C-alpha cells in the first residue's frame, strides 16, 4: 500500500489491475483497513471494481 501511495503522490494514477491486485492481497491477509483504503482510491479515480 505504501508503494501505491507514493505513486499517487508522484501524480501517477493506478491502473484497475493494480488496484485489483491490492484488494486481493488485502483480503488474503485479512487487512480490512487497507481494503477500505483501496475502495476509497477506486472511488477517487472513478474505477469500477467487481465485488
PDB file with one MODEL, atoms N, CA, C and O in Angstrom:
MODEL        1
ATOM      1  N   UNK A   1       0.822  -1.180   0.000  1.00  0.00           N
ATOM      2  CA  UNK A   1       0.000   0.000   0.000  1.00  0.00           C
ATOM      3  C   UNK A   1       0.873   1.253   0.000  1.00  0.00           C
ATOM      4  O   UNK A   1       0.492   2.271  -0.578  1.00  0.00           O
ATOM      5  N   UNK A   2       2.017   1.191   0.630  1.00  0.00           N
ATOM      6  CA  UNK A   2       2.906   2.352   0.689  1.00  0.00           C
ATOM      7  C   UNK A   2       3.416   2.717  -0.701  1.00  0.00           C
ATOM      8  O   UNK A   2       3.559   3.896  -1.025  1.00  0.00           O
ATOM      9  N   UNK A   3       3.689   1.709  -1.518  1.00  0.00           N
ATOM     10  CA  UNK A   3       4.181   1.974  -2.871  1.00  0.00           C
ATOM     11  C   UNK A   3       3.101   2.666  -3.698  1.00  0.00           C
ATOM     12  O   UNK A   3       3.391   3.598  -4.448  1.00  0.00           O
ATOM     13  N   UNK A   4       1.858   2.210  -3.560  1.00  0.00           N
ATOM     14  CA  UNK A   4       0.780   2.850  -4.316  1.00  0.00           C
ATOM     15  C   UNK A   4       0.556   4.280  -3.834  1.00  0.00           C
ATOM     16  O   UNK A   4       0.243   5.158  -4.638  1.00  0.00           O
ATOM     17  N   UNK A   5       0.712   4.524  -2.539  1.00  0.00           N
ATOM     18  CA  UNK A   5       0.592   5.891  -2.024  1.00  0.00           C
ATOM     19  C   UNK A   5       1.680   6.788  -2.611  1.00  0.00           C
ATOM     20  O   UNK A   5       1.422   7.943  -2.951  1.00  0.00           O
ATOM     21  N   UNK A   6       2.900   6.252  -2.728  1.00  0.00           N
ATOM     22  CA  UNK A   6       3.995   7.018  -3.329  1.00  0.00           C
ATOM     23  C   UNK A   6       3.713   7.318  -4.801  1.00  0.00           C
ATOM     24  O   UNK A   6       4.007   8.411  -5.285  1.00  0.00           O
ATOM     25  N   UNK A   7       3.139   6.337  -5.512  1.00  0.00           N
ATOM     26  CA  UNK A   7       2.788   6.545  -6.918  1.00  0.00           C
ATOM     27  C   UNK A   7       1.770   7.668  -7.056  1.00  0.00           C
ATOM     28  O   UNK A   7       1.902   8.532  -7.923  1.00  0.00           O
ATOM     29  N   UNK A   8       0.761   7.652  -6.202  1.00  0.00           N
ATOM     30  CA  UNK A   8      -0.294   8.662  -6.266  1.00  0.00           C
ATOM     31  C   UNK A   8       0.265  10.038  -5.930  1.00  0.00           C
ATOM     32  O   UNK A   8      -0.090  11.030  -6.566  1.00  0.00           O
ATOM     33  N   UNK A   9       1.140  10.097  -4.929  1.00  0.00           N
ATOM     34  CA  UNK A   9       1.762  11.377  -4.566  1.00  0.00           C
ATOM     35  C   UNK A   9       2.641  11.918  -5.688  1.00  0.00           C
ATOM     36  O   UNK A   9       2.807  13.131  -5.822  1.00  0.00           O
ATOM     37  N   UNK A  10       3.204  11.017  -6.496  1.00  0.00           N
ATOM     38  CA  UNK A  10       4.035  11.431  -7.622  1.00  0.00           C
ATOM     39  C   UNK A  10       3.193  11.819  -8.835  1.00  0.00           C
ATOM     40  O   UNK A  10       3.728  12.296  -9.836  1.00  0.00           O
ATOM     41  N   UNK A  11       1.873  11.617  -8.748  1.00  0.00           N
ATOM     42  CA  UNK A  11       0.991  12.006  -9.841  1.00  0.00           C
ATOM     43  C   UNK A  11       0.650  10.897 -10.805  1.00  0.00           C
ATOM     44  O   UNK A  11       0.064  11.154 -11.856  1.00  0.00           O
ATOM     45  N   UNK A  12       1.003   9.671 -10.475  1.00  0.00           N
ATOM     46  CA  UNK A  12       0.705   8.538 -11.340  1.00  0.00           C
ATOM     47  C   UNK A  12      -0.605   7.908 -10.885  1.00  0.00           C
ATOM     48  O   UNK A  12      -0.759   7.549  -9.717  1.00  0.00           O
ATOM     49  N   UNK A  13      -1.544   7.777 -11.813  1.00  0.00           N
ATOM     50  CA  UNK A  13      -2.834   7.174 -11.488  1.00  0.00           C
ATOM     51  C   UNK A  13      -2.706   5.654 -11.559  1.00  0.00           C
ATOM     52  O   UNK A  13      -2.232   5.127 -12.565  1.00  0.00           O
ATOM     53  N   UNK A  14      -3.124   4.933 -10.502  1.00  0.00           N
ATOM     54  CA  UNK A  14      -3.016   3.473 -10.525  1.00  0.00           C
ATOM     55  C   UNK A  14      -3.997   2.872 -11.519  1.00  0.00           C
ATOM     56  O   UNK A  14      -5.089   3.401 -11.729  1.00  0.00           O
ATOM     57  N   UNK A  15      -3.598   1.768 -12.125  1.00  0.00           N
ATOM     58  CA  UNK A  15      -4.482   1.100 -13.074  1.00  0.00           C
ATOM     59  C   UNK A  15      -5.480   0.226 -12.322  1.00  0.00           C
ATOM     60  O   UNK A  15      -5.327  -0.044 -11.131  1.00  0.00           O
ATOM     61  N   UNK A  16      -6.492  -0.203 -13.042  1.00  0.00           N
ATOM     62  CA  UNK A  16      -7.502  -1.078 -12.447  1.00  0.00           C
ATOM     63  C   UNK A  16      -6.863  -2.389 -11.986  1.00  0.00           C
ATOM     64  O   UNK A  16      -7.211  -2.916 -10.930  1.00  0.00           O
ATOM     65  N   UNK A  17      -5.933  -2.908 -12.777  1.00  0.00           N
ATOM     66  CA  UNK A  17      -5.269  -4.164 -12.428  1.00  0.00           C
ATOM     67  C   UNK A  17      -4.465  -4.025 -11.140  1.00  0.00           C
ATOM     68  O   UNK A  17      -4.449  -4.932 -10.308  1.00  0.00           O
ATOM     69  N   UNK A  18      -3.802  -2.889 -10.982  1.00  0.00           N
ATOM     70  CA  UNK A  18      -3.023  -2.652  -9.765  1.00  0.00           C
ATOM     71  C   UNK A  18      -3.926  -2.628  -8.547  1.00  0.00           C
ATOM     72  O   UNK A  18      -3.607  -3.223  -7.517  1.00  0.00           O
ATOM     73  N   UNK A  19      -5.052  -1.941  -8.662  1.00  0.00           N
ATOM     74  CA  UNK A  19      -5.982  -1.868  -7.534  1.00  0.00           C
ATOM     75  C   UNK A  19      -6.623  -3.224  -7.248  1.00  0.00           C
ATOM     76  O   UNK A  19      -6.885  -3.556  -6.092  1.00  0.00           O
ATOM     77  N   UNK A  20      -6.876  -4.011  -8.303  1.00  0.00           N
ATOM     78  CA  UNK A  20      -7.420  -5.356  -8.090  1.00  0.00           C
ATOM     79  C   UNK A  20      -6.420  -6.220  -7.331  1.00  0.00           C
ATOM     80  O   UNK A  20      -6.797  -6.963  -6.425  1.00  0.00           O
ATOM     81  N   UNK A  21      -5.145  -6.121  -7.704  1.00  0.00           N
ATOM     82  CA  UNK A  21      -4.118  -6.898  -7.010  1.00  0.00           C
ATOM     83  C   UNK A  21      -3.983  -6.464  -5.556  1.00  0.00           C
ATOM     84  O   UNK A  21      -3.808  -7.302  -4.671  1.00  0.00           O
ATOM     85  N   UNK A  22      -4.064  -5.155  -5.305  1.00  0.00           N
ATOM     86  CA  UNK A  22      -4.003  -4.660  -3.928  1.00  0.00           C
ATOM     87  C   UNK A  22      -5.174  -5.180  -3.109  1.00  0.00           C
ATOM     88  O   UNK A  22      -5.002  -5.618  -1.971  1.00  0.00           O
ATOM     89  N   UNK A  23      -6.365  -5.129  -3.695  1.00  0.00           N
ATOM     90  CA  UNK A  23      -7.557  -5.595  -2.982  1.00  0.00           C
ATOM     91  C   UNK A  23      -7.451  -7.092  -2.675  1.00  0.00           C
ATOM     92  O   UNK A  23      -7.780  -7.531  -1.573  1.00  0.00           O
ATOM     93  N   UNK A  24      -6.989  -7.871  -3.661  1.00  0.00           N
ATOM     94  CA  UNK A  24      -6.842  -9.315  -3.469  1.00  0.00           C
ATOM     95  C   UNK A  24      -5.855  -9.605  -2.340  1.00  0.00           C
ATOM     96  O   UNK A  24      -6.083 -10.494  -1.520  1.00  0.00           O
ATOM     97  N   UNK A  25      -4.761  -8.850  -2.303  1.00  0.00           N
ATOM     98  CA  UNK A  25      -3.757  -9.049  -1.256  1.00  0.00           C
ATOM     99  C   UNK A  25      -4.304  -8.678   0.116  1.00  0.00           C
ATOM    100  O   UNK A  25      -4.044  -9.373   1.098  1.00  0.00           O
ATOM    101  N   UNK A  26      -5.064  -7.581   0.190  1.00  0.00           N
ATOM    102  CA  UNK A  26      -5.652  -7.160   1.469  1.00  0.00           C
ATOM    103  C   UNK A  26      -6.614  -8.218   1.992  1.00  0.00           C
ATOM    104  O   UNK A  26      -6.622  -8.522   3.185  1.00  0.00           O
ATOM    105  N   UNK A  27      -7.424  -8.776   1.102  1.00  0.00           N
ATOM    106  CA  UNK A  27      -8.373  -9.799   1.535  1.00  0.00           C
ATOM    107  C   UNK A  27      -7.652 -11.072   1.959  1.00  0.00           C
ATOM    108  O   UNK A  27      -8.056 -11.732   2.917  1.00  0.00           O
ATOM    109  N   UNK A  28      -6.582 -11.416   1.243  1.00  0.00           N
ATOM    110  CA  UNK A  28      -5.824 -12.619   1.587  1.00  0.00           C
ATOM    111  C   UNK A  28      -5.170 -12.478   2.959  1.00  0.00           C
ATOM    112  O   UNK A  28      -5.089 -13.445   3.715  1.00  0.00           O
ATOM    113  N   UNK A  29      -4.705 -11.268   3.276  1.00  0.00           N
ATOM    114  CA  UNK A  29      -4.050 -11.027   4.564  1.00  0.00           C
ATOM    115  C   UNK A  29      -5.030 -10.584   5.649  1.00  0.00           C
ATOM    116  O   UNK A  29      -4.624 -10.287   6.773  1.00  0.00           O
ATOM    117  N   UNK A  30      -6.331 -10.541   5.308  1.00  0.00           N
ATOM    118  CA  UNK A  30      -7.391 -10.124   6.240  1.00  0.00           C
ATOM    119  C   UNK A  30      -7.127  -8.725   6.798  1.00  0.00           C
ATOM    120  O   UNK A  30      -7.360  -8.461   7.978  1.00  0.00           O
ATOM    121  N   UNK A  31      -6.641  -7.841   5.936  1.00  0.00           N
ATOM    122  CA  UNK A  31      -6.358  -6.460   6.329  1.00  0.00           C
ATOM    123  C   UNK A  31      -7.491  -5.575   5.811  1.00  0.00           C
ATOM    124  O   UNK A  31      -7.402  -5.004   4.724  1.00  0.00           O
ATOM    125  N   UNK A  32      -8.543  -5.471   6.596  1.00  0.00           N
ATOM    126  CA  UNK A  32      -9.744  -4.765   6.162  1.00  0.00           C
ATOM    127  C   UNK A  32      -9.552  -3.251   6.135  1.00  0.00           C
ATOM    128  O   UNK A  32     -10.216  -2.556   5.365  1.00  0.00           O
ATOM    129  N   UNK A  33      -8.658  -2.741   6.960  1.00  0.00           N
ATOM    130  CA  UNK A  33      -8.403  -1.295   6.974  1.00  0.00           C
ATOM    131  C   UNK A  33      -7.825  -0.839   5.630  1.00  0.00           C
ATOM    132  O   UNK A  33      -8.254   0.172   5.075  1.00  0.00           O
ATOM    133  N   UNK A  34      -6.860  -1.583   5.120  1.00  0.00           N
ATOM    134  CA  UNK A  34      -6.269  -1.229   3.830  1.00  0.00           C
ATOM    135  C   UNK A  34      -7.234  -1.513   2.687  1.00  0.00           C
ATOM    136  O   UNK A  34      -7.187  -0.845   1.654  1.00  0.00           O
ATOM    137  N   UNK A  35      -8.111  -2.501   2.866  1.00  0.00           N
ATOM    138  CA  UNK A  35      -9.126  -2.773   1.852  1.00  0.00           C
ATOM    139  C   UNK A  35     -10.058  -1.575   1.704  1.00  0.00           C
ATOM    140  O   UNK A  35     -10.474  -1.241   0.594  1.00  0.00           O
ATOM    141  N   UNK A  36     -10.383  -0.933   2.816  1.00  0.00           N
ATOM    142  CA  UNK A  36     -11.212   0.274   2.769  1.00  0.00           C
ATOM    143  C   UNK A  36     -10.456   1.393   2.054  1.00  0.00           C
ATOM    144  O   UNK A  36     -11.058   2.177   1.321  1.00  0.00           O
ATOM    145  N   UNK A  37      -9.143   1.472   2.262  1.00  0.00           N
ATOM    146  CA  UNK A  37      -8.338   2.485   1.576  1.00  0.00           C
ATOM    147  C   UNK A  37      -8.333   2.242   0.065  1.00  0.00           C
ATOM    148  O   UNK A  37      -8.418   3.187  -0.719  1.00  0.00           O
ATOM    149  N   UNK A  38      -8.234   0.972  -0.339  1.00  0.00           N
ATOM    150  CA  UNK A  38      -8.274   0.645  -1.763  1.00  0.00           C
ATOM    151  C   UNK A  38      -9.635   1.030  -2.334  1.00  0.00           C
ATOM    152  O   UNK A  38      -9.721   1.552  -3.445  1.00  0.00           O
ATOM    153  N   UNK A  39     -10.691   0.773  -1.577  1.00  0.00           N
ATOM    154  CA  UNK A  39     -12.038   1.130  -2.015  1.00  0.00           C
ATOM    155  C   UNK A  39     -12.163   2.641  -2.213  1.00  0.00           C
ATOM    156  O   UNK A  39     -12.779   3.093  -3.178  1.00  0.00           O
ATOM    157  N   UNK A  40     -11.583   3.414  -1.307  1.00  0.00           N
ATOM    158  CA  UNK A  40     -11.654   4.872  -1.451  1.00  0.00           C
ATOM    159  C   UNK A  40     -10.839   5.342  -2.661  1.00  0.00           C
ATOM    160  O   UNK A  40     -11.204   6.322  -3.310  1.00  0.00           O
ATOM    161  N   UNK A  41      -9.738   4.649  -2.966  1.00  0.00           N
ATOM    162  CA  UNK A  41      -8.959   5.000  -4.158  1.00  0.00           C
ATOM    163  C   UNK A  41      -9.749   4.724  -5.431  1.00  0.00           C
ATOM    164  O   UNK A  41      -9.690   5.505  -6.380  1.00  0.00           O
ATOM    165  N   UNK A  42     -10.488   3.616  -5.457  1.00  0.00           N
ATOM    166  CA  UNK A  42     -11.289   3.317  -6.645  1.00  0.00           C
ATOM    167  C   UNK A  42     -12.357   4.379  -6.851  1.00  0.00           C
ATOM    168  O   UNK A  42     -12.661   4.744  -7.986  1.00  0.00           O
ATOM    169  N   UNK A  43     -12.923   4.872  -5.771  1.00  0.00           N
ATOM    170  CA  UNK A  43     -13.928   5.933  -5.887  1.00  0.00           C
ATOM    171  C   UNK A  43     -13.280   7.249  -6.305  1.00  0.00           C
ATOM    172  O   UNK A  43     -13.852   8.004  -7.092  1.00  0.00           O
ATOM    173  N   UNK A  44     -12.094   7.522  -5.782  1.00  0.00           N
ATOM    174  CA  UNK A  44     -11.390   8.770  -6.103  1.00  0.00           C
ATOM    175  C   UNK A  44     -11.044   8.842  -7.592  1.00  0.00           C
ATOM    176  O   UNK A  44     -11.193   9.889  -8.223  1.00  0.00           O
ATOM    177  N   UNK A  45     -10.583   7.723  -8.143  1.00  0.00           N
ATOM    178  CA  UNK A  45     -10.185   7.687  -9.545  1.00  0.00           C
ATOM    179  C   UNK A  45     -11.298   7.175 -10.453  1.00  0.00           C
ATOM    180  O   UNK A  45     -11.076   6.965 -11.645  1.00  0.00           O
ATOM    181  N   UNK A  46     -12.482   6.975  -9.905  1.00  0.00           N
ATOM    182  CA  UNK A  46     -13.667   6.531 -10.641  1.00  0.00           C
ATOM    183  C   UNK A  46     -13.393   5.267 -11.446  1.00  0.00           C
ATOM    184  O   UNK A  46     -13.639   5.214 -12.651  1.00  0.00           O
ATOM    185  N   UNK A  47     -12.881   4.255 -10.759  1.00  0.00           N
ATOM    186  CA  UNK A  47     -12.607   2.958 -11.367  1.00  0.00           C
ATOM    187  C   UNK A  47     -13.629   1.973 -10.828  1.00  0.00           C
ATOM    188  O   UNK A  47     -13.794   1.839  -9.615  1.00  0.00           O
ATOM    189  N   UNK A  48     -14.315   1.284 -11.733  1.00  0.00           N
ATOM    190  CA  UNK A  48     -15.318   0.309 -11.308  1.00  0.00           C
ATOM    191  C   UNK A  48     -14.636  -1.020 -11.042  1.00  0.00           C
ATOM    192  O   UNK A  48     -13.867  -1.522 -11.862  1.00  0.00           O
ATOM    193  N   UNK A  49     -14.935  -1.578  -9.872  1.00  0.00           N
ATOM    194  CA  UNK A  49     -14.343  -2.851  -9.476  1.00  0.00           C
ATOM    195  C   UNK A  49     -15.444  -3.887  -9.323  1.00  0.00           C
ATOM    196  O   UNK A  49     -16.591  -3.547  -9.032  1.00  0.00           O
ATOM    197  N   UNK A  50     -15.094  -5.146  -9.520  1.00  0.00           N
ATOM    198  CA  UNK A  50     -16.020  -6.231  -9.242  1.00  0.00           C
ATOM    199  C   UNK A  50     -16.097  -6.461  -7.754  1.00  0.00           C
ATOM    200  O   UNK A  50     -15.299  -5.919  -6.990  1.00  0.00           O
ATOM    201  N   UNK A  51     -17.051  -7.258  -7.347  1.00  0.00           N
ATOM    202  CA  UNK A  51     -17.214  -7.484  -5.901  1.00  0.00           C
ATOM    203  C   UNK A  51     -16.394  -8.591  -5.393  1.00  0.00           C
ATOM    204  O   UNK A  51     -16.432  -8.890  -4.200  1.00  0.00           O
TER     205      UNK A  51
ENDMDL
END
